[in-house]
Amino acid sequence: MEESQLVQYIPVLILAGIATATAVGILIASVVVGKWANKFRRNTKTKNIPYECGMLPMGEGRSRFSVKFYLVAMLFILFDIEVVFLYPWAMIYKEMLAQNAALVFGGMVTFLGILFIGYIYALKKEAFDWKS
């Protein structure tokens, strides 16, 4: 007698159930233990200030970053994705050429064209100018 394909998903469902129960259990336990521990804790003004390596906190907790920081991060992602797609493509290029050479080559030229447009855009926006 053949098993249904849905039966093969039962271990996955059991694992998802255990993971959900564990997460909910930990959250409930932290609330219960926190309320219980608050009964024995003496809160003072000194204890409630943030601890910053023994120094008194001064200024804002969050500082503003330059937009340049985010631009560099996006450029890194752009060129990192290029390598992620180009390396596997180059490794199996000969095998793919046997199947459909025009489609394989055209797809990669399209990808590189879009990437080149992004590079030109970054140049025009002076994203590679590190002096400012």
C-alpha positions as a Markdown table, in Angstrom:
| # | Residue | x | y | z |
|---|---|---|---|---|
| 1 | Met | 0.0 | 0.0 | 0.0 |
| 2 | Glu | 1.5 | 3.4 | -1.1 |
| 3 | Glu | 1.7 | 6.3 | 1.3 |
| 4 | Ser | 0.2 | 9.6 | 0.5 |
| 5 | Gln | 2.6 | 12.4 | -0.2 |
| 6 | Leu | 1.0 | 14.4 | 2.5 |
| 7 | Val | 2.0 | 11.8 | 5.1 |
| 8 | Gln | 5.6 | 12.7 | 4.4 |
| 9 | Tyr | 5.0 | 16.2 | 5.8 |
| 10 | Ile | 3.9 | 15.0 | 9.3 |
| 11 | Pro | 7.5 | 15.2 | 10.7 |
| 12 | Val | 7.8 | 18.7 | 9.4 |
| 13 | Leu | 4.5 | 19.7 | 11.1 |
| 14 | Ile | 5.5 | 18.0 | 14.3 |
| 15 | Leu | 8.8 | 20.0 | 14.3 |
| 16 | Ala | 6.9 | 23.3 | 13.5 |
| 17 | Gly | 4.6 | 22.5 | 16.4 |
| 18 | Ile | 7.5 | 21.9 | 18.8 |
| 19 | Ala | 9.2 | 25.1 | 17.7 |
| 20 | Thr | 6.1 | 27.1 | 18.2 |
| 21 | Ala | 5.4 | 25.6 | 21.6 |
| 22 | Thr | 8.9 | 26.2 | 22.7 |
| 23 | Ala | 8.8 | 29.9 | 21.6 |
| 24 | Val | 5.5 | 30.5 | 23.3 |
| 25 | Gly | 6.6 | 28.7 | 26.4 |
| 26 | Ile | 9.8 | 30.8 | 26.7 |
| 27 | Leu | 7.8 | 34.0 | 26.3 |
| 28 | Ile | 5.3 | 33.0 | 29.0 |
| 29 | Ala | 8.1 | 31.8 | 31.3 |
| 30 | Ser | 9.9 | 35.2 | 31.0 |
| 31 | Val | 6.8 | 37.1 | 31.9 |
| 32 | Val | 6.0 | 34.9 | 34.9 |
| 33 | Val | 9.6 | 34.9 | 36.2 |
| 34 | Gly | 9.8 | 38.7 | 35.6 |
| 35 | Lys | 6.7 | 39.4 | 37.6 |
| 36 | Trp | 7.9 | 37.1 | 40.4 |
| 37 | Ala | 11.4 | 38.7 | 40.5 |
| 38 | Asn | 9.9 | 42.2 | 40.6 |
| 39 | Lys | 8.4 | 41.5 | 44.0 |
| 40 | Phe | 11.9 | 41.1 | 45.5 |
| 41 | Arg | 13.7 | 44.0 | 43.6 |
| 42 | Arg | 14.1 | 47.4 | 45.1 |
| 43 | Asn | 14.0 | 50.0 | 42.2 |
| 44 | Thr | 16.0 | 53.2 | 42.8 |
| 45 | Lys | 16.7 | 56.0 | 40.5 |
| 46 | Thr | 20.4 | 54.9 | 40.2 |
| 47 | Lys | 19.4 | 51.3 | 39.3 |
| 48 | Asn | 17.0 | 52.5 | 36.5 |
| 49 | Ile | 19.6 | 54.5 | 34.5 |
| 50 | Pro | 21.2 | 52.7 | 31.5 |
| 51 | Tyr | 24.6 | 51.2 | 32.3 |
| 52 | Glu | 27.3 | 52.4 | 29.9 |
| 53 | Cys | 30.6 | 50.8 | 30.8 |
| 54 | Gly | 30.7 | 52.6 | 34.1 |
| 55 | Met | 30.2 | 56.0 | 32.6 |
| 56 | Leu | 27.1 | 58.2 | 33.0 |
| 57 | Pro | 25.1 | 58.3 | 29.8 |
| 58 | Met | 25.5 | 61.6 | 28.0 |
| 59 | Gly | 23.8 | 62.8 | 24.8 |
| 60 | Glu | 21.5 | 60.8 | 22.5 |
| 61 | Gly | 21.4 | 57.1 | 22.5 |
| 62 | Arg | 21.1 | 57.1 | 18.7 |
| 63 | Ser | 23.4 | 59.0 | 16.5 |
| 64 | Arg | 22.6 | 59.9 | 12.9 |
| 65 | Phe | 24.5 | 58.4 | 10.0 |
| 66 | Ser | 25.3 | 60.1 | 6.8 |
| 67 | Val | 23.3 | 59.1 | 3.8 |
| 68 | Lys | 26.7 | 58.1 | 2.2 |
| 69 | Phe | 26.8 | 55.2 | 4.7 |
| 70 | Tyr | 23.6 | 53.7 | 3.3 |
| 71 | Leu | 24.7 | 54.4 | -0.3 |
| 72 | Val | 27.9 | 52.5 | 0.2 |
| 73 | Ala | 25.9 | 49.6 | 1.8 |
| 74 | Met | 23.6 | 49.4 | -1.2 |
| 75 | Leu | 26.5 | 49.5 | -3.6 |
| 76 | Phe | 28.1 | 46.7 | -1.7 |
| 77 | Ile | 24.9 | 44.7 | -2.0 |
| 78 | Leu | 24.7 | 45.5 | -5.7 |
| 79 | Phe | 28.2 | 44.3 | -6.6 |
| 80 | Asp | 28.0 | 41.3 | -4.1 |
| 81 | Ile | 24.9 | 40.0 | -5.9 |
| 82 | Glu | 26.8 | 40.3 | -9.2 |
| 83 | Val | 29.4 | 37.8 | -7.9 |
| 84 | Val | 26.8 | 35.5 | -6.5 |
| 85 | Phe | 25.2 | 35.2 | -10.0 |
| 86 | Leu | 28.3 | 35.3 | -12.1 |
| 87 | Tyr | 30.4 | 32.7 | -10.4 |
| 88 | Pro | 28.0 | 29.8 | -10.7 |
| 89 | Trp | 27.1 | 30.9 | -14.2 |
| 90 | Ala | 30.8 | 30.8 | -15.2 |
| 91 | Met | 31.3 | 27.4 | -13.7 |
| 92 | Ile | 28.6 | 25.6 | -15.7 |
| 93 | Tyr | 28.7 | 27.9 | -18.8 |
| 94 | Lys | 29.9 | 25.1 | -21.2 |
| 95 | Glu | 27.2 | 22.7 | -20.1 |
| 96 | Met | 24.5 | 25.4 | -20.5 |
| 97 | Leu | 25.8 | 26.3 | -24.0 |
| 98 | Ala | 24.9 | 22.7 | -25.2 |
| 99 | Gln | 21.3 | 23.2 | -24.3 |
| 100 | Asn | 20.4 | 26.7 | -25.5 |
| 101 | Ala | 23.3 | 29.0 | -26.2 |
| 102 | Ala | 21.4 | 32.2 | -27.2 |
| 103 | Leu | 19.1 | 32.1 | -24.2 |
| 104 | Val | 22.0 | 31.5 | -21.7 |
| 105 | Phe | 24.2 | 34.2 | -23.2 |
| 106 | Gly | 21.4 | 36.7 | -23.6 |
| 107 | Gly | 20.2 | 36.3 | -20.0 |
| 108 | Met | 23.7 | 37.0 | -18.7 |
| 109 | Val | 24.2 | 40.0 | -21.1 |
| 110 | Thr | 20.8 | 41.4 | -19.9 |
| 111 | Phe | 21.9 | 41.0 | -16.2 |
| 112 | Leu | 25.2 | 42.6 | -16.9 |
| 113 | Gly | 23.5 | 45.4 | -18.8 |
| 114 | Ile | 21.2 | 46.2 | -15.8 |
| 115 | Leu | 24.2 | 46.1 | -13.5 |
| 116 | Phe | 26.2 | 48.4 | -15.8 |
| 117 | Ile | 23.2 | 50.9 | -15.7 |
| 118 | Gly | 23.4 | 50.8 | -11.9 |
| 119 | Tyr | 27.1 | 51.4 | -12.0 |
| 120 | Ile | 26.6 | 54.4 | -14.3 |
| 121 | Tyr | 23.9 | 55.8 | -12.0 |
| 122 | Ala | 26.3 | 55.5 | -9.1 |
| 123 | Leu | 29.0 | 57.3 | -11.0 |
| 124 | Lys | 26.6 | 60.1 | -11.9 |
| 125 | Lys | 25.4 | 60.5 | -8.3 |
| 126 | Glu | 29.1 | 60.6 | -7.3 |
| 127 | Ala | 28.7 | 57.6 | -5.0 |
| 128 | Phe | 32.4 | 56.7 | -5.4 |
| 129 | Asp | 33.6 | 60.1 | -4.4 |
| 130 | Trp | 35.0 | 59.3 | -0.9 |
| 131 | Lys | 36.1 | 62.8 | -0.1 |
| 132 | Ser | 32.7 | 64.3 | 0.8 |
